């Protein structure tokens, strides 16, 4: 029985870690679904809620923007009407959870594709691209700290 106790404890710890990882992944997927829903109702401030409100938050696209405020301003200027925003969907999501210095999951890297159906100036346009996101788990939950979209 004494030999069985460490094995049972190891299995219990493994089960707890697997559950924590699956709930972290589910939280990120839910945040992304909330973000797409906000975009699709043309609510840029709500769309931005998944980004960490920090001067260090970074967006890399055609140019590099650093800071929550400049990223919000860029979205607001580039997508000033619901027609310009269109309908956003994410696909091919891969989530890799990364442990921090204490061994607990602290960061995640998310890669995937986006598809944007929109009408701009009367012409139907479709935009497709790929992205990589770095998420950090903090007191306010999972937040994007780096977004590289192309």
Secondary structure as UniProt FT lines:
FT   HELIX           2..40
FT   TURN            41..42
FT   HELIX           44..47
FT   HELIX           48..50
FT   TURN            55..56
FT   STRAND          58..60
FT   STRAND          64..66
FT   HELIX           68..78
FT   HELIX           82..85
FT   STRAND          87..99
FT   TURN            101..102
FT   STRAND          105..120
FT   TURN            121..122
FT   STRAND          123..138
FT   TURN            139..140
FT   STRAND          141..149
//
